Amino acid sequence: MKKSTLKKDEVNIDPSAVVHPTAQIDSGVTIGPYSIIGHGVKIGKDSRIGPHVVVDDLTTIGSGCRIYQFASVGAPPQDLAYKGEPTETVIGNNNIIREFVTIHRGPAKDKYKTVCGDANLFMNYVHVAHDCAVGNNVIMANNATLAGHVTIEDFAIVGGLVAVHQYVRIGAYCIIGGASAVSKDIPPYVMAVGNRAHLYGLNRVGLKRHGFSKDEIEEIKRIYGILFRSSLTIKDAVGRLKSELAGSPHAERFLKFIENSKRGVARERAAVRHKETEEGRQT
């Protein structure tokens, strides 16, 4: 195979690709065969667009992204109310978007755009619907699906075949097990799984991997116990947290998440809560 003579800062666009004249392509970008780059698209430095990719109108892609074959980024929303208004899709830096991923632009309401942050991994067949907000360092496994207006906070992991209802919020550092149906908000730091998804304790492995100290994890465990394993109502548990753990950044994250919930927060199943309580007594 003949070695390319292109310099690193040059743009490499395959002759079969279709690039709209209004598109802005930064240095070091590669666009593969038969890909289509739409009106007003912006692609940042050193991003690589594979073959047969569609980047639709008014989409912004940051630097260092890798988009694999047959992905579709910035297509119109699957919303009957959408009438072709000039809404956006914004993708940050260093994202990996694998085969057959679909990310739709925003609708003509709410924020008018779909936003994905930096350093996310979207595995095969992931769908991110209109007006979603995905944070940074998020992993979405194969076939994970977000309905419209979903928010995912930083460092969350969404397992394969997970379906998330519209307007649901997924908290930071949590993990959702595969094949779950998520209809209520999943708070930060936890594990959740099931149809419908319920909580199953803390994401201890994830917290350790992200450098949380033993003391921090014990503090988060205490917060979790007050909120989800006590006999208190959520309202009373929130009051207790404010009085007993004032100044704790982890308590504050839980409190802010709960107070901003519109769909309600997922809870533990009674059987799980009873089992954990009995095990705690035995130890």
C-alpha positions, -999 to +999 in steps of 0.1 A: +000+000+000+013+034-009+021+055+021+002+088+023+023+120+018-002+142+036+012+162+065-005+160+099-021+194+097-036+188+063-073+178+057-078+144+041-112+142+024-119+112+003-130+121-033-163+102-029-173+122+002-199+150-001-190+181+019-213+211+019-194+243+010-205+260+042-189+233+064-159+243+084-132+216+086-102+221+108-067+209+103-058+172+106-094+161+099-100+129+079-133+122+061-138+087+047-153+074+016-190+082+009-195+102+040-218+132+039-211+165+058-241+189+058-247+226+058-231+246+086-212+216+101-181+224+121-155+196+127-126+202+151-089+195+147-077+159+142-112+144+142-116+113+121-149+107+102-151+071+089-167+058+057-205+061+051-210+085+080-237+112+079-230+144+098-262+165+093-268+202+092-257+226+120-237+199+139-206+209+158-180+182+164-150+190+186-114+180+182-099+145+185-132+127+179-135+093+162-167+085+143-170+050+129-187+038+098-225+041+093-230+065+123-255+093+119-250+125+139-273+155+139-303+141+120-337+157+126-355+146+158-381+119+158-406+144+170-439+151+150-438+187+162-405+194+145-410+213+113-375+218+101-364+246+124-326+253+126-318+234+157-283+220+167-263+191+177-231+198+197-205+171+203-174+179+225-138+167+222-123+132+222-155+113+218-157+078+203-189+072+183-190+036+171-209+019+143-246+027+137-249+052+165-276+078+160-276+112+177-304+136+169-305+173+169-327+193+193-364+201+187-378+236+183-385+239+220-367+237+253-329+241+246-330+238+208-300+215+208-287+181+218-253+183+236-227+156+244-196+166+264-160+153+262-144+119+262-176+098+259-178+063+245-210+055+225-209+018+215-226+002+186-263+011+180-265+036+208-293+062+203-293+097+218-326+114+211-334+151+208-326+176+235-305+151+255-276+164+276-248+139+280-219+149+303-182+140+302-166+105+304-199+087+300-200+052+287-231+039+269-229+003+259-244-014+228-280-006+221-285+017+250-313+042+241-321+076+255-356+091+248-358+128+244-348+153+271-327+129+291-297+141+312-267+120+320-241+133+344-203+128+343-187+093+346-220+074+345-222+040+328-253+029+309-254-008+302-263-026+270-300-027+259-309-001+285-340+021+277-343+054+294-376+072+295-379+109+284-369+136+310-351+110+332-319+121+348-289+098+354-266+108+382-228+110+382-207+079+388-237+056+388-240+023+368-271+009+352-272-028+345-279-042+311-315-047+298-329-022+323-359+000+317-354+033+335-385+054+342-373+074+373-342+094+381-312+074+391-292+092+418-254+096+418-230+070+430-254+040+429-260+008+411-294+003+394-310-025+374-343-040+364-376-033+347-384-009+361-350+000+374-345-001+412-314+007+433-290-020+445-266-002+467-235+019+459-213+016+428-183+008+450-161-006+423-167+025+402-160+049+431-127+031+439-116+032+403-123+069+402-101+075+432-127+080+460-111+074+493-123+049+519-136+077+541-155+093+512-171+060+503-181+054+539-196+089+539-215+082+507-227+049+522-241+068+553-259+092+530-273+064+510-285+046+541-303+077+554-320+083+520-329+048+509-325+024+538-342+042+567-378+043+575-379+080+568-398+097+539-376+114+514-387+147+528-376+138+563-344+121+551-335+153+532-340+172+564-318+148+583-290+151+558-291+189+559-287+188+597-262+159+601-240+163+570-241+200+563-210+210+542-205+175+527-201+179+489-214+143+485-245+150+505-250+183+486-248+164+453-275+140+465-297+168+478-294+189+447-302+159+425-333+149+446-346+185+449-344+190+411-361+157+402-393+159+382-400+123+375-392+111+410-361+092+422-358+054+420-357+035+453-346+001+465-370-028+464-383-038+498-367-073+495-333-058+488-336-033+517-346-061+541-318-084+530-291-056+534-305-047+569-304-084+580-268-088+568-258-056+586-272-070+618-253-103+615-220-085+610 
